[in-house]
Amino acid sequence: MVTNGLPEFMANVFSSFDVPIAKGNLDMASDEVEKLTGLRPQSFRDFLLANTPALTGQA
């Protein structure tokens, strides 16, 4: 990340998530999105699939 221009302190922040994610420590769900927006949350994959035309400039 640093080689590609990210400041070292930010690279350290981003990389600090790797171990907890690998251990499953950040694998949790809540209903906060639905409480705040009134909409059911969707996975990142589903979001990308639903918005592929807009995200690829084909909309």
C-alpha distance matrix in Angstrom:
0.0 3.8 5.4 5.2 6.7 5.6 8.1 8.0 10.5 8.8 5.9 9.2 11.0 9.2 9.2 12.7 13.9 13.5 16.7 18.9 18.2 19.0 22.1 23.2 23.3 21.8 24.1 26.7 28.5 30.6 33.0 31.5 30.4 33.8 35.5 33.7 33.9 36.7 34.7 33.6 29.8 28.4 25.5 22.4 23.7 27.1 25.7 23.9 27.1 29.4 27.5 26.5 28.9 27.7 24.0 24.7 27.2 30.2 31.8
3.8 0.0 3.8 5.3 5.1 4.7 5.9 5.7 9.1 8.7 6.4 9.4 11.8 11.1 11.2 14.2 16.2 16.1 18.9 21.2 21.0 21.8 24.7 26.0 25.7 24.5 27.0 29.5 31.3 33.3 35.6 34.0 32.9 36.5 37.9 36.0 36.3 39.3 37.5 36.6 32.9 31.7 29.0 25.9 27.3 30.6 29.1 27.3 30.6 32.7 30.6 29.7 31.9 30.5 26.8 27.6 29.7 32.9 34.5
5.4 3.8 0.0 3.8 5.5 7.3 9.2 9.3 12.9 12.4 10.0 12.9 15.4 14.3 14.0 17.3 19.0 18.4 21.2 23.8 23.3 23.7 26.8 28.2 28.4 27.1 29.4 32.0 33.9 36.0 38.3 36.8 35.5 39.0 40.6 38.6 38.7 41.6 39.6 38.6 34.9 33.4 30.5 27.2 28.3 31.6 30.2 28.0 31.1 33.4 31.2 29.9 31.9 30.7 27.1 27.2 29.4 32.5 34.5
5.2 5.3 3.8 0.0 3.8 6.0 9.2 10.5 13.6 12.1 10.2 13.8 15.4 13.8 14.3 17.8 18.9 18.5 21.8 23.9 22.9 23.8 27.0 27.9 28.2 26.5 28.5 31.0 32.4 34.4 36.4 34.8 33.2 36.7 38.4 36.3 36.1 39.1 36.9 36.1 32.5 30.9 28.2 24.8 25.8 29.0 27.3 25.1 28.1 30.3 27.9 26.6 28.4 27.1 23.5 23.7 25.7 28.9 30.8
6.7 5.1 5.5 3.8 0.0 3.8 6.3 8.7 11.5 10.3 9.6 13.1 14.6 13.7 14.8 17.9 19.3 19.6 22.8 24.7 24.0 25.3 28.3 29.1 28.8 27.0 29.4 31.5 32.8 34.5 36.4 34.5 33.0 36.5 38.0 35.6 35.6 38.8 36.9 36.5 32.9 31.7 29.3 25.9 27.4 30.4 28.3 26.4 29.7 31.5 29.0 28.0 29.7 28.0 24.5 25.1 26.7 30.2 31.7
5.6 4.7 7.3 6.0 3.8 0.0 3.8 6.3 8.4 6.6 6.3 9.9 10.9 10.3 11.8 14.6 16.0 16.8 20.0 21.5 21.1 22.7 25.4 26.1 25.6 23.7 26.3 28.3 29.7 31.2 33.2 31.2 30.0 33.6 34.9 32.6 32.8 36.1 34.4 33.9 30.3 29.3 27.0 23.8 25.7 28.7 26.6 25.1 28.6 30.3 27.9 27.4 29.4 27.5 24.1 25.2 27.0 30.4 31.6
8.1 5.9 9.2 9.2 6.3 3.8 0.0 3.8 5.6 5.5 6.4 8.8 10.1 10.9 12.4 14.4 16.5 17.7 20.4 21.9 22.1 23.8 26.2 27.0 26.0 24.4 27.4 29.2 30.7 32.1 34.2 32.0 31.1 34.8 35.7 33.4 34.0 37.4 36.0 35.6 32.1 31.5 29.3 26.3 28.5 31.4 29.3 28.2 31.7 33.2 30.9 30.7 32.7 30.6 27.3 28.6 30.3 33.8 34.8
8.0 5.7 9.3 10.5 8.7 6.3 3.8 0.0 3.8 5.4 5.0 6.2 8.7 9.9 10.4 12.1 14.9 15.8 18.1 19.9 20.6 21.9 24.1 25.4 24.3 23.2 26.3 28.4 30.4 31.9 34.4 32.4 31.8 35.6 36.5 34.4 35.3 38.5 37.1 36.4 32.8 32.2 29.8 27.1 29.2 32.3 30.6 29.5 33.0 34.7 32.8 32.5 34.8 32.9 29.5 30.8 32.9 36.2 37.2
10.5 9.1 12.9 13.6 11.5 8.4 5.6 3.8 0.0 3.8 5.5 5.1 6.4 8.9 10.0 10.6 13.4 15.2 17.2 18.4 19.4 21.3 23.0 24.0 22.5 21.3 24.7 26.4 28.3 29.5 32.0 29.8 29.6 33.3 33.9 31.9 33.1 36.3 35.3 34.6 31.2 31.0 28.8 26.4 28.9 31.8 30.0 29.4 33.0 34.4 32.6 32.7 35.1 33.1 29.8 31.6 33.6 36.8 37.5
8.8 8.7 12.4 12.1 10.3 6.6 5.5 5.4 3.8 0.0 3.8 5.3 4.9 6.2 8.5 9.7 11.6 13.5 16.2 17.0 17.4 19.6 21.6 22.2 20.9 19.2 22.3 24.0 25.6 26.9 29.2 27.1 26.5 30.3 31.1 29.0 29.9 33.2 31.9 31.3 27.8 27.5 25.4 22.8 25.3 28.1 26.2 25.6 29.2 30.6 28.8 29.0 31.4 29.3 26.1 27.9 29.9 33.1 33.8
5.9 6.4 10.0 10.2 9.6 6.3 6.4 5.0 5.5 3.8 0.0 3.8 5.4 5.2 6.0 8.4 10.4 11.4 14.1 15.7 15.9 17.5 19.8 20.9 20.1 18.7 21.7 23.9 25.8 27.6 30.1 28.4 27.8 31.5 32.6 30.8 31.6 34.6 33.0 32.0 28.3 27.6 25.1 22.4 24.5 27.6 26.2 25.2 28.6 30.4 28.8 28.6 31.2 29.5 26.0 27.5 29.9 33.0 34.0
9.2 9.4 12.9 13.8 13.1 9.9 8.8 6.2 5.1 5.3 3.8 0.0 3.8 5.5 5.2 6.0 9.1 10.3 12.2 13.8 14.9 16.3 18.1 19.5 18.3 17.5 20.7 22.9 25.2 27.0 29.8 28.1 28.0 31.7 32.6 31.0 32.2 35.1 33.7 32.6 29.0 28.5 26.0 23.8 26.0 29.2 27.9 27.3 30.7 32.5 31.1 31.1 33.9 32.3 28.9 30.6 33.1 36.0 36.9
11.0 11.8 15.4 15.4 14.6 10.9 10.1 8.7 6.4 4.9 5.4 3.8 0.0 3.8 5.6 5.2 7.3 9.8 11.9 12.4 13.3 15.6 17.2 17.9 16.3 15.0 18.3 20.1 22.1 23.6 26.3 24.5 24.4 28.1 28.9 27.3 28.6 31.5 30.3 29.3 25.8 25.7 23.4 21.4 24.0 26.8 25.4 25.2 28.7 30.2 28.9 29.4 32.2 30.4 27.2 29.3 31.6 34.5 35.0
9.2 11.1 14.3 13.8 13.7 10.3 10.9 9.9 8.9 6.2 5.2 5.5 3.8 0.0 3.8 5.4 5.9 7.7 10.7 11.5 11.3 13.5 15.8 16.2 15.4 13.7 16.6 18.7 20.6 22.5 25.1 23.6 23.2 26.8 28.0 26.5 27.4 30.2 28.6 27.3 23.7 23.1 20.6 18.3 20.6 23.7 22.4 21.9 25.3 27.1 25.8 26.0 29.0 27.4 24.1 26.1 28.7 31.4 32.1
9.2 11.2 14.0 14.3 14.8 11.8 12.4 10.4 10.0 8.5 6.0 5.2 5.6 3.8 0.0 3.8 5.3 5.5 8.2 10.0 10.3 11.6 13.9 15.2 14.7 13.8 16.7 19.3 21.8 24.1 27.0 25.9 25.6 29.1 30.5 29.3 30.2 32.8 31.1 29.5 25.8 24.9 22.1 20.0 21.9 25.2 24.4 23.8 26.9 29.0 28.1 27.9 31.1 29.9 26.4 28.1 30.9 33.5 34.5
12.7 14.2 17.3 17.8 17.9 14.6 14.4 12.1 10.6 9.7 8.4 6.0 5.2 5.4 3.8 0.0 3.8 5.6 6.8 7.8 9.4 11.0 12.4 13.7 12.4 12.0 15.3 17.6 20.4 22.4 25.6 24.5 24.8 28.3 29.2 28.3 29.6 32.1 30.7 29.1 25.6 25.2 22.6 21.0 23.2 26.3 25.6 25.5 28.6 30.5 29.8 30.1 33.3 32.0 28.7 30.7 33.5 36.0 36.6
13.9 16.2 19.0 18.9 19.3 16.0 16.5 14.9 13.4 11.6 10.4 9.1 7.3 5.9 5.3 3.8 0.0 3.8 5.8 5.6 6.1 8.6 10.2 10.7 9.7 8.6 11.7 14.2 16.8 19.2 22.3 21.5 21.6 25.0 26.2 25.5 26.7 29.0 27.4 25.6 22.0 21.6 18.9 17.6 19.8 22.8 22.3 22.4 25.4 27.2 26.8 27.3 30.6 29.4 26.3 28.4 31.4 33.6 34.1
13.5 16.1 18.4 18.5 19.6 16.8 17.7 15.8 15.2 13.5 11.4 10.3 9.8 7.7 5.5 5.6 3.8 0.0 3.8 5.7 5.3 6.1 8.7 10.0 10.2 9.9 12.3 15.4 18.3 21.1 24.3 24.0 23.9 27.1 28.7 28.2 29.1 31.2 29.2 27.1 23.5 22.4 19.4 18.0 19.5 22.8 22.8 22.5 25.2 27.4 27.2 27.2 30.7 29.9 26.6 28.4 31.6 33.7 34.5
16.7 18.9 21.2 21.8 22.8 20.0 20.4 18.1 17.2 16.2 14.1 12.2 11.9 10.7 8.2 6.8 5.8 3.8 0.0 3.8 5.4 5.1 6.2 8.6 8.6 9.8 12.1 15.3 18.6 21.5 25.0 24.9 25.4 28.4 29.8 29.7 30.9 32.7 30.9 28.6 25.2 24.4 21.4 20.6 22.0 25.2 25.5 25.5 27.9 30.2 30.3 30.4 33.9 33.3 30.1 31.9 35.1 37.1 37.9
18.9 21.2 23.8 23.9 24.7 21.5 21.9 19.9 18.4 17.0 15.7 13.8 12.4 11.5 10.0 7.8 5.6 5.7 3.8 0.0 3.8 5.5 5.0 6.1 5.0 6.2 9.0 11.8 15.2 18.0 21.6 21.5 22.3 25.3 26.4 26.5 27.9 29.7 28.1 25.7 22.5 22.1 19.5 19.1 21.0 23.8 24.1 24.6 27.0 29.0 29.3 29.8 33.4 32.7 29.7 31.9 35.0 36.9 37.3
18.2 21.0 23.3 22.9 24.0 21.1 22.1 20.6 19.4 17.4 15.9 14.9 13.3 11.3 10.3 9.4 6.1 5.3 5.4 3.8 0.0 3.8 5.4 5.0 5.9 5.5 7.2 10.5 13.7 16.8 20.2 20.4 20.7 23.5 25.1 25.2 26.2 27.8 25.9 23.3 20.0 19.1 16.2 15.8 17.3 20.2 20.8 21.1 23.4 25.5 25.9 26.3 30.0 29.5 26.6 28.6 31.9 33.5 34.0
19.0 21.8 23.7 23.8 25.3 22.7 23.8 21.9 21.3 19.6 17.5 16.3 15.6 13.5 11.6 11.0 8.6 6.1 5.1 5.5 3.8 0.0 3.8 5.5 7.7 8.7 9.4 13.1 16.3 19.7 23.2 23.7 24.0 26.6 28.4 28.7 29.6 31.0 28.8 26.0 22.8 21.5 18.3 17.9 18.8 21.9 22.9 22.9 24.9 27.3 27.9 27.9 31.6 31.5 28.5 30.1 33.6 35.1 35.9
22.1 24.7 26.8 27.0 28.3 25.4 26.2 24.1 23.0 21.6 19.8 18.1 17.2 15.8 13.9 12.4 10.2 8.7 6.2 5.0 5.4 3.8 0.0 3.8 5.5 8.1 8.9 12.1 15.7 18.9 22.6 23.4 24.2 26.6 28.1 28.8 30.0 31.2 29.4 26.5 23.5 22.7 19.9 20.1 21.2 23.9 25.0 25.5 27.4 29.6 30.4 30.7 34.5 34.3 31.4 33.3 36.7 38.1 38.7
23.2 26.0 28.2 27.9 29.1 26.1 27.0 25.4 24.0 22.2 20.9 19.5 17.9 16.2 15.2 13.7 10.7 10.0 8.6 6.1 5.0 5.5 3.8 0.0 3.8 5.5 5.2 8.5 12.0 15.4 19.0 20.0 20.8 23.0 24.6 25.5 26.6 27.6 25.8 22.8 20.0 19.3 16.7 17.4 18.7 21.0 22.2 23.1 24.9 26.8 27.9 28.5 32.3 32.0 29.4 31.6 34.9 36.1 36.4
23.3 25.7 28.4 28.2 28.8 25.6 26.0 24.3 22.5 20.9 20.1 18.3 16.3 15.4 14.7 12.4 9.7 10.2 8.6 5.0 5.9 7.7 5.5 3.8 0.0 3.8 5.6 7.8 11.5 14.2 17.9 18.5 19.8 22.3 23.3 24.0 25.6 26.9 25.5 22.9 20.1 20.1 17.9 18.6 20.5 22.7 23.4 24.5 26.7 28.2 29.1 30.1 33.7 33.0 30.5 32.9 36.0 37.5 37.6
21.8 24.5 27.1 26.5 27.0 23.7 24.4 23.2 21.3 19.2 18.7 17.5 15.0 13.7 13.8 12.0 8.6 9.9 9.8 6.2 5.5 8.7 8.1 5.5 3.8 0.0 3.8 5.8 9.0 11.8 15.3 15.6 16.5 19.2 20.4 20.8 22.3 23.7 22.2 19.8 16.8 16.9 14.8 15.3 17.6 19.6 20.0 21.3 23.6 25.0 25.6 26.8 30.4 29.6 27.1 29.7 32.7 34.2 34.1
24.1 27.0 29.4 28.5 29.4 26.3 27.4 26.3 24.7 22.3 21.7 20.7 18.3 16.6 16.7 15.3 11.7 12.3 12.1 9.0 7.2 9.4 8.9 5.2 5.6 3.8 0.0 3.8 7.0 10.4 13.9 15.0 15.7 17.9 19.5 20.5 21.5 22.4 20.7 17.8 15.0 14.8 12.7 13.9 15.7 17.5 18.4 20.0 21.8 23.1 24.4 25.6 29.2 28.7 26.5 29.1 32.1 33.3 33.1
26.7 29.5 32.0 31.0 31.5 28.3 29.2 28.4 26.4 24.0 23.9 22.9 20.1 18.7 19.3 17.6 14.2 15.4 15.3 11.8 10.5 13.1 12.1 8.5 7.8 5.8 3.8 0.0 3.7 6.9 10.5 11.8 13.0 15.0 16.3 17.6 18.9 19.6 18.3 15.5 13.2 13.8 12.7 14.5 16.8 17.8 18.5 20.7 22.5 23.2 24.6 26.3 29.8 29.1 27.3 30.1 32.9 34.0 33.4
28.5 31.3 33.9 32.4 32.8 29.7 30.7 30.4 28.3 25.6 25.8 25.2 22.1 20.6 21.8 20.4 16.8 18.3 18.6 15.2 13.7 16.3 15.7 12.0 11.5 9.0 7.0 3.7 0.0 3.8 7.0 8.8 9.9 11.4 12.9 14.5 15.6 16.0 14.7 12.0 10.0 11.3 11.0 13.4 15.8 16.1 16.7 19.4 21.0 21.2 22.7 24.9 28.1 27.4 26.0 29.0 31.6 32.5 31.5
30.6 33.3 36.0 34.4 34.5 31.2 32.1 31.9 29.5 26.9 27.6 27.0 23.6 22.5 24.1 22.4 19.2 21.1 21.5 18.0 16.8 19.7 18.9 15.4 14.2 11.8 10.4 6.9 3.8 0.0 3.8 5.5 7.6 8.8 9.6 11.5 13.2 13.5 13.0 10.8 9.7 12.1 12.9 15.3 18.0 17.7 17.9 21.0 22.6 22.2 23.6 26.2 29.2 28.1 27.1 30.4 32.6 33.5 32.1
33.0 35.6 38.3 36.4 36.4 33.2 34.2 34.4 32.0 29.2 30.1 29.8 26.3 25.1 27.0 25.6 22.3 24.3 25.0 21.6 20.2 23.2 22.6 19.0 17.9 15.3 13.9 10.5 7.0 3.8 0.0 3.8 5.6 5.5 6.2 8.8 10.3 10.0 9.9 8.3 8.4 11.5 13.4 16.0 18.7 17.6 17.5 21.0 22.4 21.4 22.9 25.8 28.5 27.3 26.8 30.2 32.1 32.8 31.0
31.5 34.0 36.8 34.8 34.5 31.2 32.0 32.4 29.8 27.1 28.4 28.1 24.5 23.6 25.9 24.5 21.5 24.0 24.9 21.5 20.4 23.7 23.4 20.0 18.5 15.6 15.0 11.8 8.8 5.5 3.8 0.0 3.8 5.4 4.9 6.0 8.4 9.5 10.0 9.6 9.1 12.6 14.4 16.3 19.5 18.6 17.7 21.1 23.0 21.8 22.7 25.8 28.3 26.6 26.0 29.6 31.3 32.3 30.5
30.4 32.9 35.5 33.2 33.0 30.0 31.1 31.8 29.6 26.5 27.8 28.0 24.4 23.2 25.6 24.8 21.6 23.9 25.4 22.3 20.7 24.0 24.2 20.8 19.8 16.5 15.7 13.0 9.9 7.6 5.6 3.8 0.0 3.8 5.5 5.2 5.9 7.5 7.1 7.0 6.2 9.7 12.0 13.6 16.8 15.6 14.4 17.8 19.7 18.3 19.1 22.3 24.6 22.9 22.5 26.1 27.6 28.6 26.7
33.8 36.5 39.0 36.7 36.5 33.6 34.8 35.6 33.3 30.3 31.5 31.7 28.1 26.8 29.1 28.3 25.0 27.1 28.4 25.3 23.5 26.6 26.6 23.0 22.3 19.2 17.9 15.0 11.4 8.8 5.5 5.4 3.8 0.0 3.8 5.5 5.3 4.7 4.9 5.1 6.5 10.3 13.3 15.5 18.2 16.3 15.5 19.2 20.4 18.6 19.9 23.3 25.4 24.0 24.0 27.6 29.0 29.5 27.3
35.5 37.9 40.6 38.4 38.0 34.9 35.7 36.5 33.9 31.1 32.6 32.6 28.9 28.0 30.5 29.2 26.2 28.7 29.8 26.4 25.1 28.4 28.1 24.6 23.3 20.4 19.5 16.3 12.9 9.6 6.2 4.9 5.5 3.8 0.0 3.8 5.8 5.6 7.8 8.8 10.2 14.0 16.7 18.8 21.7 20.0 19.0 22.6 24.1 22.2 23.2 26.7 28.7 26.9 27.0 30.7 31.9 32.6 30.3
33.7 36.0 38.6 36.3 35.6 32.6 33.4 34.4 31.9 29.0 30.8 31.0 27.3 26.5 29.3 28.3 25.5 28.2 29.7 26.5 25.2 28.7 28.8 25.5 24.0 20.8 20.5 17.6 14.5 11.5 8.8 6.0 5.2 5.5 3.8 0.0 3.8 6.0 8.1 10.0 10.6 14.3 16.9 18.2 21.4 19.9 18.2 21.7 23.5 21.5 21.9 25.4 27.2 25.1 25.1 28.9 29.8 30.9 28.5
33.9 36.3 38.7 36.1 35.6 32.8 34.0 35.3 33.1 29.9 31.6 32.2 28.6 27.4 30.2 29.6 26.7 29.1 30.9 27.9 26.2 29.6 30.0 26.6 25.6 22.3 21.5 18.9 15.6 13.2 10.3 8.4 5.9 5.3 5.8 3.8 0.0 3.8 5.3 8.2 9.1 12.5 15.6 16.8 19.7 17.7 15.9 19.4 20.9 18.6 19.0 22.6 24.1 22.1 22.5 26.2 27.0 27.8 25.2
36.7 39.3 41.6 39.1 38.8 36.1 37.4 38.5 36.3 33.2 34.6 35.1 31.5 30.2 32.8 32.1 29.0 31.2 32.7 29.7 27.8 31.0 31.2 27.6 26.9 23.7 22.4 19.6 16.0 13.5 10.0 9.5 7.5 4.7 5.6 6.0 3.8 0.0 3.8 6.8 9.3 12.7 16.1 18.1 20.5 18.0 16.8 20.5 21.4 18.9 20.0 23.6 25.1 23.5 24.3 27.8 28.6 29.0 26.3
34.7 37.5 39.6 36.9 36.9 34.4 36.0 37.1 35.3 31.9 33.0 33.7 30.3 28.6 31.1 30.7 27.4 29.2 30.9 28.1 25.9 28.8 29.4 25.8 25.5 22.2 20.7 18.3 14.7 13.0 9.9 10.0 7.1 4.9 7.8 8.1 5.3 3.8 0.0 3.8 6.3 9.2 12.8 14.8 16.9 14.3 13.2 17.0 17.7 15.2 16.6 20.2 21.9 20.6 21.3 24.7 25.8 25.9 23.4
33.6 36.6 38.6 36.1 36.5 33.9 35.6 36.4 34.6 31.3 32.0 32.6 29.3 27.3 29.5 29.1 25.6 27.1 28.6 25.7 23.3 26.0 26.5 22.8 22.9 19.8 17.8 15.5 12.0 10.8 8.3 9.6 7.0 5.1 8.8 10.0 8.2 6.8 3.8 0.0 3.8 6.6 10.1 12.8 14.7 12.2 12.0 15.8 16.3 14.5 16.4 19.7 21.9 21.0 21.3 24.6 26.1 26.2 24.1
29.8 32.9 34.9 32.5 32.9 30.3 32.1 32.8 31.2 27.8 28.3 29.0 25.8 23.7 25.8 25.6 22.0 23.5 25.2 22.5 20.0 22.8 23.5 20.0 20.1 16.8 15.0 13.2 10.0 9.7 8.4 9.1 6.2 6.5 10.2 10.6 9.1 9.3 6.3 3.8 0.0 3.8 6.9 9.4 11.7 9.9 9.5 13.1 14.3 13.0 14.6 17.6 20.2 19.3 19.0 22.3 24.2 24.6 22.9
28.4 31.7 33.4 30.9 31.7 29.3 31.5 32.2 31.0 27.5 27.6 28.5 25.7 23.1 24.9 25.2 21.6 22.4 24.4 22.1 19.1 21.5 22.7 19.3 20.1 16.9 14.8 13.8 11.3 12.1 11.5 12.6 9.7 10.3 14.0 14.3 12.5 12.7 9.2 6.6 3.8 0.0 3.8 6.5 8.1 6.2 6.5 10.0 10.9 10.2 12.2 14.7 17.7 17.3 16.7 19.7 21.9 22.2 20.9
25.5 29.0 30.5 28.2 29.3 27.0 29.3 29.8 28.8 25.4 25.1 26.0 23.4 20.6 22.1 22.6 18.9 19.4 21.4 19.5 16.2 18.3 19.9 16.7 17.9 14.8 12.7 12.7 11.0 12.9 13.4 14.4 12.0 13.3 16.7 16.9 15.6 16.1 12.8 10.1 6.9 3.8 0.0 3.8 5.3 5.2 6.3 8.7 9.9 10.6 12.3 14.1 17.5 17.4 16.0 18.7 21.5 21.9 21.3
22.4 25.9 27.2 24.8 25.9 23.8 26.3 27.1 26.4 22.8 22.4 23.8 21.4 18.3 20.0 21.0 17.6 18.0 20.6 19.1 15.8 17.9 20.1 17.4 18.6 15.3 13.9 14.5 13.4 15.3 16.0 16.3 13.6 15.5 18.8 18.2 16.8 18.1 14.8 12.8 9.4 6.5 3.8 0.0 3.8 5.5 5.0 6.2 8.6 9.9 10.5 11.8 15.4 15.0 13.1 15.8 18.7 19.5 19.3
23.7 27.3 28.3 25.8 27.4 25.7 28.5 29.2 28.9 25.3 24.5 26.0 24.0 20.6 21.9 23.2 19.8 19.5 22.0 21.0 17.3 18.8 21.2 18.7 20.5 17.6 15.7 16.8 15.8 18.0 18.7 19.5 16.8 18.2 21.7 21.4 19.7 20.5 16.9 14.7 11.7 8.1 5.3 3.8 0.0 3.8 5.4 5.2 6.2 8.6 10.0 10.3 14.1 14.7 12.9 14.8 18.0 18.3 18.5
27.1 30.6 31.6 29.0 30.4 28.7 31.4 32.3 31.8 28.1 27.6 29.2 26.8 23.7 25.2 26.3 22.8 22.8 25.2 23.8 20.2 21.9 23.9 21.0 22.7 19.6 17.5 17.8 16.1 17.7 17.6 18.6 15.6 16.3 20.0 19.9 17.7 18.0 14.3 12.2 9.9 6.2 5.2 5.5 3.8 0.0 3.8 5.4 5.1 6.0 8.5 9.8 13.2 13.9 13.0 15.2 17.9 17.7 17.2
25.7 29.1 30.2 27.3 28.3 26.6 29.3 30.6 30.0 26.2 26.2 27.9 25.4 22.4 24.4 25.6 22.3 22.8 25.5 24.1 20.8 22.9 25.0 22.2 23.4 20.0 18.4 18.5 16.7 17.9 17.5 17.7 14.4 15.5 19.0 18.2 15.9 16.8 13.2 12.0 9.5 6.5 6.3 5.0 5.4 3.8 0.0 3.8 5.5 5.2 6.1 8.4 11.5 11.2 10.4 13.2 15.6 15.9 15.0
23.9 27.3 28.0 25.1 26.4 25.1 28.2 29.5 29.4 25.6 25.2 27.3 25.2 21.9 23.8 25.5 22.4 22.5 25.5 24.6 21.1 22.9 25.5 23.1 24.5 21.3 20.0 20.7 19.4 21.0 21.0 21.1 17.8 19.2 22.6 21.7 19.4 20.5 17.0 15.8 13.1 10.0 8.7 6.2 5.2 5.4 3.8 0.0 3.8 5.5 5.2 5.6 9.3 9.5 7.9 10.1 13.0 13.5 13.5
27.1 30.6 31.1 28.1 29.7 28.6 31.7 33.0 33.0 29.2 28.6 30.7 28.7 25.3 26.9 28.6 25.4 25.2 27.9 27.0 23.4 24.9 27.4 24.9 26.7 23.6 21.8 22.5 21.0 22.6 22.4 23.0 19.7 20.4 24.1 23.5 20.9 21.4 17.7 16.3 14.3 10.9 9.9 8.6 6.2 5.1 5.5 3.8 0.0 3.8 5.5 5.3 8.7 10.2 9.6 11.0 13.7 13.1 13.1
29.4 32.7 33.4 30.3 31.5 30.3 33.2 34.7 34.4 30.6 30.4 32.5 30.2 27.1 29.0 30.5 27.2 27.4 30.2 29.0 25.5 27.3 29.6 26.8 28.2 25.0 23.1 23.2 21.2 22.2 21.4 21.8 18.3 18.6 22.2 21.5 18.6 18.9 15.2 14.5 13.0 10.2 10.6 9.9 8.6 6.0 5.2 5.5 3.8 0.0 3.8 5.9 8.1 9.1 9.7 11.7 13.6 12.7 11.6
27.5 30.6 31.2 27.9 29.0 27.9 30.9 32.8 32.6 28.8 28.8 31.1 28.9 25.8 28.1 29.8 26.8 27.2 30.3 29.3 25.9 27.9 30.4 27.9 29.1 25.6 24.4 24.6 22.7 23.6 22.9 22.7 19.1 19.9 23.2 21.9 19.0 20.0 16.6 16.4 14.6 12.2 12.3 10.5 10.0 8.5 6.1 5.2 5.5 3.8 0.0 3.8 5.6 5.5 6.1 8.6 10.2 10.0 9.0
26.5 29.7 29.9 26.6 28.0 27.4 30.7 32.5 32.7 29.0 28.6 31.1 29.4 26.0 27.9 30.1 27.3 27.2 30.4 29.8 26.3 27.9 30.7 28.5 30.1 26.8 25.6 26.3 24.9 26.2 25.8 25.8 22.3 23.3 26.7 25.4 22.6 23.6 20.2 19.7 17.6 14.7 14.1 11.8 10.3 9.8 8.4 5.6 5.3 5.9 3.8 0.0 3.8 5.5 5.1 5.9 8.4 8.0 8.5
28.9 31.9 31.9 28.4 29.7 29.4 32.7 34.8 35.1 31.4 31.2 33.9 32.2 29.0 31.1 33.3 30.6 30.7 33.9 33.4 30.0 31.6 34.5 32.3 33.7 30.4 29.2 29.8 28.1 29.2 28.5 28.3 24.6 25.4 28.7 27.2 24.1 25.1 21.9 21.9 20.2 17.7 17.5 15.4 14.1 13.2 11.5 9.3 8.7 8.1 5.6 3.8 0.0 3.8 5.5 5.3 6.0 4.6 4.8
27.7 30.5 30.7 27.1 28.0 27.5 30.6 32.9 33.1 29.3 29.5 32.3 30.4 27.4 29.9 32.0 29.4 29.9 33.3 32.7 29.5 31.5 34.3 32.0 33.0 29.6 28.7 29.1 27.4 28.1 27.3 26.6 22.9 24.0 26.9 25.1 22.1 23.5 20.6 21.0 19.3 17.3 17.4 15.0 14.7 13.9 11.2 9.5 10.2 9.1 5.5 5.5 3.8 0.0 3.8 5.5 5.3 5.9 4.8
24.0 26.8 27.1 23.5 24.5 24.1 27.3 29.5 29.8 26.1 26.0 28.9 27.2 24.1 26.4 28.7 26.3 26.6 30.1 29.7 26.6 28.5 31.4 29.4 30.5 27.1 26.5 27.3 26.0 27.1 26.8 26.0 22.5 24.0 27.0 25.1 22.5 24.3 21.3 21.3 19.0 16.7 16.0 13.1 12.9 13.0 10.4 7.9 9.6 9.7 6.1 5.1 5.5 3.8 0.0 3.8 5.7 7.6 8.1
24.7 27.6 27.2 23.7 25.1 25.2 28.6 30.8 31.6 27.9 27.5 30.6 29.3 26.1 28.1 30.7 28.4 28.4 31.9 31.9 28.6 30.1 33.3 31.6 32.9 29.7 29.1 30.1 29.0 30.4 30.2 29.6 26.1 27.6 30.7 28.9 26.2 27.8 24.7 24.6 22.3 19.7 18.7 15.8 14.8 15.2 13.2 10.1 11.0 11.7 8.6 5.9 5.3 5.5 3.8 0.0 3.8 5.5 7.8
27.2 29.7 29.4 25.7 26.7 27.0 30.3 32.9 33.6 29.9 29.9 33.1 31.6 28.7 30.9 33.5 31.4 31.6 35.1 35.0 31.9 33.6 36.7 34.9 36.0 32.7 32.1 32.9 31.6 32.6 32.1 31.3 27.6 29.0 31.9 29.8 27.0 28.6 25.8 26.1 24.2 21.9 21.5 18.7 18.0 17.9 15.6 13.0 13.7 13.6 10.2 8.4 6.0 5.3 5.7 3.8 0.0 3.8 5.7
30.2 32.9 32.5 28.9 30.2 30.4 33.8 36.2 36.8 33.1 33.0 36.0 34.5 31.4 33.5 36.0 33.6 33.7 37.1 36.9 33.5 35.1 38.1 36.1 37.5 34.2 33.3 34.0 32.5 33.5 32.8 32.3 28.6 29.5 32.6 30.9 27.8 29.0 25.9 26.2 24.6 22.2 21.9 19.5 18.3 17.7 15.9 13.5 13.1 12.7 10.0 8.0 4.6 5.9 7.6 5.5 3.8 0.0 3.8
31.8 34.5 34.5 30.8 31.7 31.6 34.8 37.2 37.5 33.8 34.0 36.9 35.0 32.1 34.5 36.6 34.1 34.5 37.9 37.3 34.0 35.9 38.7 36.4 37.6 34.1 33.1 33.4 31.5 32.1 31.0 30.5 26.7 27.3 30.3 28.5 25.2 26.3 23.4 24.1 22.9 20.9 21.3 19.3 18.5 17.2 15.0 13.5 13.1 11.6 9.0 8.5 4.8 4.8 8.1 7.8 5.7 3.8 0.0
